[in-house]
Amino acid sequence: MEQEIIEDKEKDFKHSWVSSSRFLWYCQIAVVIAIVLSACVAQYTHRYKGKPKVNVPENTLYNPKYK
């Protein structure tokens, strides 16, 4: 009975630099896209929502009004 030896070193991640470099390239692209999207979401949630209405006492104006 003969046993067949299967050579799968070409398919192994640590033995094939072509497939490993392609995988690492796609991982880097995914990480960069995730960082950019999270930064965009953070900028959107902390955006400037307009000029607030602030009550300023009349005695602290440039031309103050006293009673």
PQR file with spaces between the fields and no chain letter, atoms N, CA, C, O and H, PARSE charges and radii, in Angstrom:
ATOM       1  N    MET     1       0.824   -1.176    0.000 -0.4000 1.5000
ATOM       2  CA   MET     1       0.000    0.000    0.000 -0.0000 2.0000
ATOM       3  C    MET     1       0.875    1.249    0.000  0.5500 1.7000
ATOM       4  O    MET     1       1.708    1.432    0.887 -0.5500 1.4000
ATOM       5  N    GLU     2       0.688    2.074   -0.964 -0.4000 1.5000
ATOM       6  CA   GLU     2       1.471    3.298   -1.069 -0.0000 2.0000
ATOM       7  C    GLU     2       0.715    4.454   -0.435  0.5500 1.7000
ATOM       8  O    GLU     2      -0.492    4.616   -0.614 -0.5500 1.4000
ATOM       9  H    GLU     2       0.011    1.925   -1.685  0.4000 1.0000
ATOM      10  N    GLN     3       1.461    5.244    0.305 -0.4000 1.5000
ATOM      11  CA   GLN     3       0.861    6.435    0.888 -0.0000 2.0000
ATOM      12  C    GLN     3       1.312    7.646    0.083  0.5500 1.7000
ATOM      13  O    GLN     3       2.493    7.833   -0.210 -0.5500 1.4000
ATOM      14  H    GLN     3       2.442    5.113    0.451  0.4000 1.0000
ATOM      15  N    GLU     4       0.351    8.431   -0.249 -0.4000 1.5000
ATOM      16  CA   GLU     4       0.656    9.622   -1.041 -0.0000 2.0000
ATOM      17  C    GLU     4       1.030   10.772   -0.112  0.5500 1.7000
ATOM      18  O    GLU     4       0.301   11.080    0.830 -0.5500 1.4000
ATOM      19  H    GLU     4      -0.608    8.279   -0.011  0.4000 1.0000
ATOM      20  N    ILE     5       2.145   11.390   -0.377 -0.4000 1.5000
ATOM      21  CA   ILE     5       2.590   12.535    0.423 -0.0000 2.0000
ATOM      22  C    ILE     5       2.143   13.802   -0.295  0.5500 1.7000
ATOM      23  O    ILE     5       2.481   14.044   -1.453 -0.5500 1.4000
ATOM      24  H    ILE     5       2.738   11.140   -1.143  0.4000 1.0000
ATOM      25  N    ILE     6       1.386   14.585    0.423 -0.4000 1.5000
ATOM      26  CA   ILE     6       0.853   15.819   -0.153 -0.0000 2.0000
ATOM      27  C    ILE     6       1.752   16.974    0.259  0.5500 1.7000
ATOM      28  O    ILE     6       1.956   17.236    1.444 -0.5500 1.4000
ATOM      29  H    ILE     6       1.111   14.389    1.364  0.4000 1.0000
ATOM      30  N    GLU     7       2.273   17.645   -0.730 -0.4000 1.5000
ATOM      31  CA   GLU     7       3.105   18.817   -0.491 -0.0000 2.0000
ATOM      32  C    GLU     7       2.212   20.057   -0.511  0.5500 1.7000
ATOM      33  O    GLU     7       1.762   20.495   -1.570 -0.5500 1.4000
ATOM      34  H    GLU     7       2.107   17.432   -1.693  0.4000 1.0000
ATOM      35  N    ASP     8       1.966   20.605    0.652 -0.4000 1.5000
ATOM      36  CA   ASP     8       1.136   21.811    0.706 -0.0000 2.0000
ATOM      37  C    ASP     8       1.922   23.007    1.227  0.5500 1.7000
ATOM      38  O    ASP     8       1.352   23.936    1.798 -0.5500 1.4000
ATOM      39  H    ASP     8       2.331   20.250    1.512  0.4000 1.0000
ATOM      40  N    LYS     9       3.218   22.974    1.027 -0.4000 1.5000
ATOM      41  CA   LYS     9       4.027   24.107    1.456 -0.0000 2.0000
ATOM      42  C    LYS     9       3.739   25.352    0.621  0.5500 1.7000
ATOM      43  O    LYS     9       3.892   26.472    1.108 -0.5500 1.4000
ATOM      44  H    LYS     9       3.681   22.219    0.563  0.4000 1.0000
ATOM      45  N    GLU    10       3.321   25.164   -0.643 -0.4000 1.5000
ATOM      46  CA   GLU    10       3.012   26.334   -1.470 -0.0000 2.0000
ATOM      47  C    GLU    10       1.770   27.055   -0.979  0.5500 1.7000
ATOM      48  O    GLU    10       1.620   28.256   -1.206 -0.5500 1.4000
ATOM      49  H    GLU    10       3.197   24.254   -1.039  0.4000 1.0000
ATOM      50  N    LYS    11       0.871   26.333   -0.304 -0.4000 1.5000
ATOM      51  CA   LYS    11      -0.366   26.931    0.171 -0.0000 2.0000
ATOM      52  C    LYS    11      -0.245   27.434    1.606  0.5500 1.7000
ATOM      53  O    LYS    11      -1.154   28.104    2.096 -0.5500 1.4000
ATOM      54  H    LYS    11       0.993   25.358   -0.119  0.4000 1.0000
ATOM      55  N    ASP    12       0.838   27.132    2.279 -0.4000 1.5000
ATOM      56  CA   ASP    12       1.012   27.538    3.658 -0.0000 2.0000
ATOM      57  C    ASP    12       1.365   29.025    3.719  0.5500 1.7000
ATOM      58  O    ASP    12       2.090   29.540    2.868 -0.5500 1.4000
ATOM      59  H    ASP    12       1.576   26.587    1.881  0.4000 1.0000
ATOM      60  N    PHE    13       0.847   29.691    4.726 -0.4000 1.5000
ATOM      61  CA   PHE    13       1.038   31.140    4.863 -0.0000 2.0000
ATOM      62  C    PHE    13       2.496   31.499    5.099  0.5500 1.7000
ATOM      63  O    PHE    13       3.004   32.443    4.494 -0.5500 1.4000
ATOM      64  H    PHE    13       0.258   29.272    5.417  0.4000 1.0000
ATOM      65  N    LYS    14       3.174   30.766    5.964 -0.4000 1.5000
ATOM      66  CA   LYS    14       4.548   31.138    6.302 -0.0000 2.0000
ATOM      67  C    LYS    14       5.566   30.675    5.273  0.5500 1.7000
ATOM      68  O    LYS    14       6.718   31.108    5.329 -0.5500 1.4000
ATOM      69  H    LYS    14       2.761   29.999    6.456  0.4000 1.0000
ATOM      70  N    HIS    15       5.192   29.823    4.347 -0.4000 1.5000
ATOM      71  CA   HIS    15       6.140   29.335    3.344 -0.0000 2.0000
ATOM      72  C    HIS    15       6.008   30.037    1.993  0.5500 1.7000
ATOM      73  O    HIS    15       6.918   29.976    1.167 -0.5500 1.4000
ATOM      74  H    HIS    15       4.257   29.472    4.302  0.4000 1.0000
ATOM      75  N    SER    16       4.883   30.697    1.773 -0.4000 1.5000
ATOM      76  CA   SER    16       4.668   31.363    0.481 -0.0000 2.0000
ATOM      77  C    SER    16       4.619   32.872    0.704  0.5500 1.7000
ATOM      78  O    SER    16       3.634   33.388    1.233 -0.5500 1.4000
ATOM      79  H    SER    16       4.144   30.747    2.444  0.4000 1.0000
ATOM      80  N    TRP    17       5.659   33.573    0.310 -0.4000 1.5000
ATOM      81  CA   TRP    17       5.700   35.013    0.528 -0.0000 2.0000
ATOM      82  C    TRP    17       4.728   35.747   -0.370  0.5500 1.7000
ATOM      83  O    TRP    17       4.321   36.863   -0.047 -0.5500 1.4000
ATOM      84  H    TRP    17       6.459   33.154   -0.120  0.4000 1.0000
ATOM      85  N    VAL    18       4.343   35.154   -1.490 -0.4000 1.5000
ATOM      86  CA   VAL    18       3.402   35.825   -2.393 -0.0000 2.0000
ATOM      87  C    VAL    18       2.027   35.895   -1.758  0.5500 1.7000
ATOM      88  O    VAL    18       1.420   36.965   -1.714 -0.5500 1.4000
ATOM      89  H    VAL    18       4.673   34.247   -1.752  0.4000 1.0000
ATOM      90  N    SER    19       1.531   34.783   -1.270 -0.4000 1.5000
ATOM      91  CA   SER    19       0.200   34.810   -0.666 -0.0000 2.0000
ATOM      92  C    SER    19       0.207   35.556    0.664  0.5500 1.7000
ATOM      93  O    SER    19      -0.773   36.219    1.006 -0.5500 1.4000
ATOM      94  H    SER    19       2.023   33.914   -1.306  0.4000 1.0000
ATOM      95  N    SER    20       1.303   35.454    1.417 -0.4000 1.5000
ATOM      96  CA   SER    20       1.343   36.162    2.695 -0.0000 2.0000
ATOM      97  C    SER    20       1.425   37.667    2.479  0.5500 1.7000
ATOM      98  O    SER    20       0.788   38.425    3.210 -0.5500 1.4000
ATOM      99  H    SER    20       2.099   34.915    1.139  0.4000 1.0000
ATOM     100  N    SER    21       2.195   38.117    1.490 -0.4000 1.5000
ATOM     101  CA   SER    21       2.290   39.556    1.261 -0.0000 2.0000
ATOM     102  C    SER    21       0.968   40.107    0.723  0.5500 1.7000
ATOM     103  O    SER    21       0.591   41.234    1.046 -0.5500 1.4000
ATOM     104  H    SER    21       2.712   37.501    0.896  0.4000 1.0000
ATOM     105  N    ARG    22       0.273   39.332   -0.082 -0.4000 1.5000
ATOM     106  CA   ARG    22      -1.033   39.771   -0.572 -0.0000 2.0000
ATOM     107  C    ARG    22      -2.019   39.880    0.593  0.5500 1.7000
ATOM     108  O    ARG    22      -2.774   40.848    0.684 -0.5500 1.4000
ATOM     109  H    ARG    22       0.580   38.417   -0.345  0.4000 1.0000
ATOM     110  N    PHE    23      -2.009   38.889    1.477 -0.4000 1.5000
ATOM     111  CA   PHE    23      -2.894   38.909    2.637 -0.0000 2.0000
ATOM     112  C    PHE    23      -2.578   40.098    3.537  0.5500 1.7000
ATOM     113  O    PHE    23      -3.494   40.779    4.000 -0.5500 1.4000
ATOM     114  H    PHE    23      -1.395   38.103    1.403  0.4000 1.0000
ATOM     115  N    LEU    24      -1.304   40.358    3.790 -0.4000 1.5000
ATOM     116  CA   LEU    24      -0.936   41.483    4.638 -0.0000 2.0000
ATOM     117  C    LEU    24      -1.284   42.816    3.980  0.5500 1.7000
ATOM     118  O    LEU    24      -1.650   43.767    4.670 -0.5500 1.4000
ATOM     119  H    LEU    24      -0.560   39.805    3.414  0.4000 1.0000
ATOM     120  N    TRP    25      -1.176   42.895    2.663 -0.4000 1.5000
ATOM     121  CA   TRP    25      -1.561   44.117    1.939 -0.0000 2.0000
ATOM     122  C    TRP    25      -3.052   44.394    2.120  0.5500 1.7000
ATOM     123  O    TRP    25      -3.445   45.528    2.393 -0.5500 1.4000
ATOM     124  H    TRP    25      -0.879   42.122    2.102  0.4000 1.0000
ATOM     125  N    TYR    26      -3.875   43.369    1.969 -0.4000 1.5000
ATOM     126  CA   TYR    26      -5.318   43.553    2.149 -0.0000 2.0000
ATOM     127  C    TYR    26      -5.655   43.888    3.595  0.5500 1.7000
ATOM     128  O    TYR    26      -6.585   44.655    3.844 -0.5500 1.4000
ATOM     129  H    TYR    26      -3.555   42.448    1.747  0.4000 1.0000
ATOM     130  N    CYS    27      -4.925   43.332    4.548 -0.4000 1.5000
ATOM     131  CA   CYS    27      -5.143   43.682    5.953 -0.0000 2.0000
ATOM     132  C    CYS    27      -4.798   45.142    6.202  0.5500 1.7000
ATOM     133  O    CYS    27      -5.519   45.833    6.922 -0.5500 1.4000
ATOM     134  H    CYS    27      -4.169   42.709    4.345  0.4000 1.0000
ATOM     135  N    GLN    28      -3.708   45.617    5.617 -0.4000 1.5000
ATOM     136  CA   GLN    28      -3.324   47.016    5.790 -0.0000 2.0000
ATOM     137  C    GLN    28      -4.367   47.952    5.180  0.5500 1.7000
ATOM     138  O    GLN    28      -4.715   48.971    5.775 -0.5500 1.4000
ATOM     139  H    GLN    28      -3.123   45.055    5.032  0.4000 1.0000
ATOM     140  N    ILE    29      -4.855   47.608    4.011 -0.4000 1.5000
ATOM     141  CA   ILE    29      -5.888   48.434    3.364 -0.0000 2.0000
ATOM     142  C    ILE    29      -7.151   48.470    4.222  0.5500 1.7000
ATOM     143  O    ILE    29      -7.757   49.529    4.387 -0.5500 1.4000
ATOM     144  H    ILE    29      -4.571   46.780    3.527  0.4000 1.0000
ATOM     145  N    ALA    30      -7.548   47.324    4.765 -0.4000 1.5000
ATOM     146  CA   ALA    30      -8.741   47.267    5.617 -0.0000 2.0000
ATOM     147  C    ALA    30      -8.558   48.109    6.877  0.5500 1.7000
ATOM     148  O    ALA    30      -9.493   48.783    7.310 -0.5500 1.4000
ATOM     149  H    ALA    30      -7.056   46.464    4.630  0.4000 1.0000
ATOM     150  N    VAL    31      -7.375   48.076    7.464 -0.4000 1.5000
ATOM     151  CA   VAL    31      -7.118   48.858    8.672 -0.0000 2.0000
ATOM     152  C    VAL    31      -7.123   50.349    8.356  0.5500 1.7000
ATOM     153  O    VAL    31      -7.671   51.134    9.130 -0.5500 1.4000
ATOM     154  H    VAL    31      -6.616   47.528    7.113  0.4000 1.0000
ATOM     155  N    VAL    32      -6.532   50.753    7.248 -0.4000 1.5000
ATOM     156  CA   VAL    32      -6.522   52.170    6.871 -0.0000 2.0000
ATOM     157  C    VAL    32      -7.944   52.665    6.608  0.5500 1.7000
ATOM     158  O    VAL    32      -8.307   53.760    7.037 -0.5500 1.4000
ATOM     159  H    VAL    32      -6.087   50.115    6.620  0.4000 1.0000
ATOM     160  N    ILE    33      -8.741   51.876    5.914 -0.4000 1.5000
ATOM     161  CA   ILE    33     -10.132   52.272    5.656 -0.0000 2.0000
ATOM     162  C    ILE    33     -10.911   52.368    6.956  0.5500 1.7000
ATOM     163  O    ILE    33     -11.717   53.284    7.122 -0.5500 1.4000
ATOM     164  H    ILE    33      -8.446   50.986    5.566  0.4000 1.0000
ATOM     165  N    ALA    34     -10.689   51.439    7.885 -0.4000 1.5000
ATOM     166  CA   ALA    34     -11.384   51.483    9.172 -0.0000 2.0000
ATOM     167  C    ALA    34     -10.992   52.728    9.966  0.5500 1.7000
ATOM     168  O    ALA    34     -11.847   53.353   10.593 -0.5500 1.4000
ATOM     169  H    ALA    34     -10.035   50.695    7.750  0.4000 1.0000
ATOM     170  N    ILE    35      -9.720   53.092    9.946 -0.4000 1.5000
ATOM     171  CA   ILE    35      -9.264   54.284   10.668 -0.0000 2.0000
ATOM     172  C    ILE    35      -9.857   55.543   10.055  0.5500 1.7000
ATOM     173  O    ILE    35     -10.301   56.432   10.782 -0.5500 1.4000
ATOM     174  H    ILE    35      -9.025   52.585    9.436  0.4000 1.0000
ATOM     175  N    VAL    36      -9.872   55.633    8.731 -0.4000 1.5000
ATOM     176  CA   VAL    36     -10.424   56.812    8.059 -0.0000 2.0000
ATOM     177  C    VAL    36     -11.919   56.943    8.330  0.5500 1.7000
ATOM     178  O    VAL    36     -12.408   58.040    8.602 -0.5500 1.4000
ATOM     179  H    VAL    36      -9.511   54.911    8.140  0.4000 1.0000
ATOM     180  N    LEU    37     -12.642   55.836    8.257 -0.4000 1.5000
ATOM     181  CA   LEU    37     -14.080   55.894    8.520 -0.0000 2.0000
ATOM     182  C    LEU    37     -14.378   56.263    9.969  0.5500 1.7000
ATOM     183  O    LEU    37     -15.306   57.027   10.237 -0.5500 1.4000
ATOM     184  H    LEU    37     -12.245   54.945    8.036  0.4000 1.0000
ATOM     185  N    SER    38     -13.605   55.730   10.897 -0.4000 1.5000
ATOM     186  CA   SER    38     -13.844   56.072   12.303 -0.0000 2.0000
ATOM     187  C    SER    38     -13.505   57.538   12.574  0.5500 1.7000
ATOM     188  O    SER    38     -14.164   58.185   13.387 -0.5500 1.4000
ATOM     189  H    SER    38     -12.852   55.109   10.679  0.4000 1.0000
ATOM     190  N    ALA    39     -12.486   58.062   11.902 -0.4000 1.5000
ATOM     191  CA   ALA    39     -12.172   59.481   12.052 -0.0000 2.0000
ATOM     192  C    ALA    39     -13.283   60.354   11.479  0.5500 1.7000
ATOM     193  O    ALA    39     -13.621   61.389   12.054 -0.5500 1.4000
ATOM     194  H    ALA    39     -11.950   57.536   11.241  0.4000 1.0000
ATOM     195  N    CYS    40     -13.849   59.942   10.358 -0.4000 1.5000
ATOM     196  CA   CYS    40     -14.965   60.704    9.772 -0.0000 2.0000
ATOM     197  C    CYS    40     -16.184   60.695   10.685  0.5500 1.7000
ATOM     198  O    CYS    40     -16.853   61.717   10.842 -0.5500 1.4000
ATOM     199  H    CYS    40     -13.575   59.101    9.892  0.4000 1.0000
ATOM     200  N    VAL    41     -16.471   59.560   11.280 -0.4000 1.5000
ATOM     201  CA   VAL    41     -17.611   59.471   12.201 -0.0000 2.0000
ATOM     202  C    VAL    41     -17.362   60.325   13.433  0.5500 1.7000
ATOM     203  O    VAL    41     -18.277   60.989   13.920 -0.5500 1.4000
ATOM     204  H    VAL    41     -15.928   58.730   11.153  0.4000 1.0000
ATOM     205  N    ALA    42     -16.141   60.316   13.942 -0.4000 1.5000
ATOM     206  CA   ALA    42     -15.820   61.139   15.107 -0.0000 2.0000
ATOM     207  C    ALA    42     -15.943   62.628   14.775  0.5500 1.7000
ATOM     208  O    ALA    42     -16.458   63.402   15.582 -0.5500 1.4000
ATOM     209  H    ALA    42     -15.398   59.777   13.547  0.4000 1.0000
ATOM     210  N    GLN    43     -15.478   63.025   13.605 -0.4000 1.5000
ATOM     211  CA   GLN    43     -15.611   64.423   13.191 -0.0000 2.0000
ATOM     212  C    GLN    43     -17.076   64.811   13.040  0.5500 1.7000
ATOM     213  O    GLN    43     -17.455   65.932   13.378 -0.5500 1.4000
ATOM     214  H    GLN    43     -15.060   62.395   12.950  0.4000 1.0000
ATOM     215  N    TYR    44     -17.903   63.898   12.535 -0.4000 1.5000
ATOM     216  CA   TYR    44     -19.315   64.198   12.340 -0.0000 2.0000
ATOM     217  C    TYR    44     -20.031   64.329   13.681  0.5500 1.7000
ATOM     218  O    TYR    44     -20.875   65.211   13.843 -0.5500 1.4000
ATOM     219  H    TYR    44     -17.595   62.987   12.260  0.4000 1.0000
ATOM     220  N    THR    45     -19.710   63.471   14.639 -0.4000 1.5000
ATOM     221  CA   THR    45     -20.413   63.538   15.923 -0.0000 2.0000
ATOM     222  C    THR    45     -19.986   64.737   16.754  0.5500 1.7000
ATOM     223  O    THR    45     -20.770   65.219   17.571 -0.5500 1.4000
ATOM     224  H    THR    45     -19.024   62.755   14.508  0.4000 1.0000
ATOM     225  N    HIS    46     -18.762   65.236   16.572 -0.4000 1.5000
ATOM     226  CA   HIS    46     -18.277   66.385   17.326 -0.0000 2.0000
ATOM     227  C    HIS    46     -18.253   67.644   16.463  0.5500 1.7000
ATOM     228  O    HIS    46     -17.423   68.527   16.675 -0.5500 1.4000
ATOM     229  H    HIS    46     -18.124   64.844   15.909  0.4000 1.0000
ATOM     230  N    ARG    47     -19.142   67.727   15.512 -0.4000 1.5000
ATOM     231  CA   ARG    47     -19.140   68.868   14.595 -0.0000 2.0000
ATOM     232  C    ARG    47     -19.672   70.125   15.287  0.5500 1.7000
ATOM     233  O    ARG    47     -20.303   70.051   16.341 -0.5500 1.4000
ATOM     234  H    ARG    47     -19.816   67.009   15.340  0.4000 1.0000
ATOM     235  N    TYR    48     -19.409   71.263   14.680 -0.4000 1.5000
ATOM     236  CA   TYR    48     -19.896   72.549   15.176 -0.0000 2.0000
ATOM     237  C    TYR    48     -21.370   72.670   14.848  0.5500 1.7000
ATOM     238  O    TYR    48     -21.758   72.601   13.682 -0.5500 1.4000
ATOM     239  H    TYR    48     -18.897   71.324   13.824  0.4000 1.0000
ATOM     240  N    LYS    49     -22.187   72.849   15.860 -0.4000 1.5000
ATOM     241  CA   LYS    49     -23.634   72.835   15.648 -0.0000 2.0000
ATOM     242  C    LYS    49     -24.243   74.223   15.562  0.5500 1.7000
ATOM     243  O    LYS    49     -25.465   74.358   15.621 -0.5500 1.4000
ATOM     244  H    LYS    49     -21.872   72.906   16.807  0.4000 1.0000
ATOM     245  N    GLY    50     -23.442   75.232   15.426 -0.4000 1.5000
ATOM     246  CA   GLY    50     -23.975   76.577   15.248 -0.0000 2.0000
ATOM     247  C    GLY    50     -23.637   77.492   16.416  0.5500 1.7000
ATOM     248  O    GLY    50     -23.103   77.064   17.439 -0.5500 1.4000
ATOM     249  H    GLY    50     -22.449   75.122   15.378  0.4000 1.0000
ATOM     250  N    LYS    51     -23.961   78.742   16.231 -0.4000 1.5000
ATOM     251  CA   LYS    51     -23.653   79.758   17.228 -0.0000 2.0000
ATOM     252  C    LYS    51     -24.697   79.699   18.345  0.5500 1.7000
ATOM     253  O    LYS    51     -25.884   79.896   18.085 -0.5500 1.4000
ATOM     254  H    LYS    51     -24.395   79.089   15.400  0.4000 1.0000
ATOM     255  N    PRO    52     -24.274   79.433   19.583 -0.5600 1.5000
ATOM     256  CA   PRO    52     -25.257   79.358   20.662  0.2800 2.0000
ATOM     257  C    PRO    52     -25.731   80.757   21.083  0.5500 1.7000
ATOM     258  O    PRO    52     -25.008   81.742   20.939 -0.5500 1.4000
ATOM     259  N    LYS    53     -26.935   80.817   21.595 -0.4000 1.5000
ATOM     260  CA   LYS    53     -27.488   82.063   22.106 -0.0000 2.0000
ATOM     261  C    LYS    53     -26.994   82.234   23.533  0.5500 1.7000
ATOM     262  O    LYS    53     -27.360   81.464   24.421 -0.5500 1.4000
ATOM     263  H    LYS    53     -27.523   80.017   21.712  0.4000 1.0000
ATOM     264  N    VAL    54     -26.160   83.245   23.752 -0.4000 1.5000
ATOM     265  CA   VAL    54     -25.566   83.489   25.062 -0.0000 2.0000
ATOM     266  C    VAL    54     -26.169   84.756   25.641  0.5500 1.7000
ATOM     267  O    VAL    54     -26.209   85.793   24.979 -0.5500 1.4000
ATOM     268  H    VAL    54     -25.863   83.871   23.031  0.4000 1.0000
ATOM     269  N    ASN    55     -26.632   84.670   26.861 -0.4000 1.5000
ATOM     270  CA   ASN    55     -27.160   85.861   27.543 -0.0000 2.0000
ATOM     271  C    ASN    55     -26.003   86.636   28.158  0.5500 1.7000
ATOM     272  O    ASN    55     -25.301   86.138   29.038 -0.5500 1.4000
ATOM     273  H    ASN    55     -26.600   83.828   27.399  0.4000 1.0000
ATOM     274  N    VAL    56     -25.815   87.871   27.678 -0.4000 1.5000
ATOM     275  CA   VAL    56     -24.729   88.725   28.156 -0.0000 2.0000
ATOM     276  C    VAL    56     -25.345   89.817   29.016  0.5500 1.7000
ATOM     277  O    VAL    56     -26.275   90.501   28.588 -0.5500 1.4000
ATOM     278  H    VAL    56     -26.386   88.276   26.963  0.4000 1.0000
ATOM     279  N    PRO    57     -24.833   89.977   30.214 -0.5600 1.5000
ATOM     280  CA   PRO    57     -25.367   91.066   31.044  0.2800 2.0000
ATOM     281  C    PRO    57     -25.103   92.418   30.386  0.5500 1.7000
ATOM     282  O    PRO    57     -24.067   92.625   29.755 -0.5500 1.4000
ATOM     283  N    GLU    58     -26.060   93.335   30.545 -0.4000 1.5000
ATOM     284  CA   GLU    58     -25.960   94.623   29.854 -0.0000 2.0000
ATOM     285  C    GLU    58     -24.837   95.491   30.408  0.5500 1.7000
ATOM     286  O    GLU    58     -24.350   96.376   29.705 -0.5500 1.4000
ATOM     287  H    GLU    58     -26.902   93.167   31.058  0.4000 1.0000
ATOM     288  N    ASN    59     -24.413   95.261   31.653 -0.4000 1.5000
ATOM     289  CA   ASN    59     -23.350   96.095   32.205 -0.0000 2.0000
ATOM     290  C    ASN    59     -21.969   95.642   31.746  0.5500 1.7000
ATOM     291  O    ASN    59     -20.979   96.280   32.103 -0.5500 1.4000
ATOM     292  H    ASN    59     -24.809   94.542   32.224  0.4000 1.0000
ATOM     293  N    THR    60     -21.864   94.569   30.972 -0.4000 1.5000
ATOM     294  CA   THR    60     -20.563   94.115   30.473 -0.0000 2.0000
ATOM     295  C    THR    60     -20.411   94.329   28.979  0.5500 1.7000
ATOM     296  O    THR    60     -19.444   93.851   28.387 -0.5500 1.4000
ATOM     297  H    THR    60     -22.669   94.051   30.682  0.4000 1.0000
ATOM     298  N    LEU    61     -21.347   95.039   28.352 -0.4000 1.5000
ATOM     299  CA   LEU    61     -21.260   95.319   26.922 -0.0000 2.0000
ATOM     300  C    LEU    61     -20.189   96.357   26.643  0.5500 1.7000
ATOM     301  O    LEU    61     -19.655   96.961   27.573 -0.5500 1.4000
ATOM     302  H    LEU    61     -22.133   95.427   28.833  0.4000 1.0000
ATOM     303  N    TYR    62     -19.862   96.576   25.351 -0.4000 1.5000
ATOM     304  CA   TYR    62     -18.868   97.578   24.956 -0.0000 2.0000
ATOM     305  C    TYR    62     -19.333   98.967   25.394  0.5500 1.7000
ATOM     306  O    TYR    62     -18.560   99.762   25.927 -0.5500 1.4000
ATOM     307  H    TYR    62     -20.296   96.085   24.595  0.4000 1.0000
ATOM     308  N    ASN    63     -20.589   99.231   25.158 -0.4000 1.5000
ATOM     309  CA   ASN    63     -21.231  100.456   25.673 -0.0000 2.0000
ATOM     310  C    ASN    63     -22.198   99.994   26.763  0.5500 1.7000
ATOM     311  O    ASN    63     -23.357   99.695   26.479 -0.5500 1.4000
ATOM     312  H    ASN    63     -21.217   98.585   24.725  0.4000 1.0000
ATOM     313  N    PRO    64     -21.723   99.935   28.010 -0.5600 1.5000
ATOM     314  CA   PRO    64     -22.560   99.362   29.062  0.2800 2.0000
ATOM     315  C    PRO    64     -23.787  100.219   29.365  0.5500 1.7000
ATOM     316  O    PRO    64     -23.772  101.443   29.234 -0.5500 1.4000
ATOM     317  N    LYS    65     -24.830   99.540   29.769 -0.4000 1.5000
ATOM     318  CA   LYS    65     -26.079  100.196   30.152 -0.0000 2.0000
ATOM     319  C    LYS    65     -26.263   99.954   31.637  0.5500 1.7000
ATOM     320  O    LYS    65     -26.400   98.817   32.090 -0.5500 1.4000
ATOM     321  H    LYS    65     -24.843   98.546   29.876  0.4000 1.0000
ATOM     322  N    TYR    66     -26.264  101.041   32.381 -0.4000 1.5000
ATOM     323  CA   TYR    66     -26.445  100.943   33.826 -0.0000 2.0000
ATOM     324  C    TYR    66     -27.864  101.352   34.194  0.5500 1.7000
ATOM     325  O    TYR    66     -28.530  102.061   33.440 -0.5500 1.4000
ATOM     326  H    TYR    66     -26.152  101.964   32.014  0.4000 1.0000
ATOM     327  N    LYS    67     -28.314  100.906   35.343 -0.4000 1.5000
ATOM     328  CA   LYS    67     -29.664  101.258   35.804 -0.0000 2.0000
ATOM     329  C    LYS    67     -29.661  102.612   36.448  0.5500 1.7000
ATOM     330  O    LYS    67     -30.705  103.083   36.900 -0.5500 1.4000
ATOM     331  H    LYS    67     -27.772  100.329   35.955  0.4000 1.0000
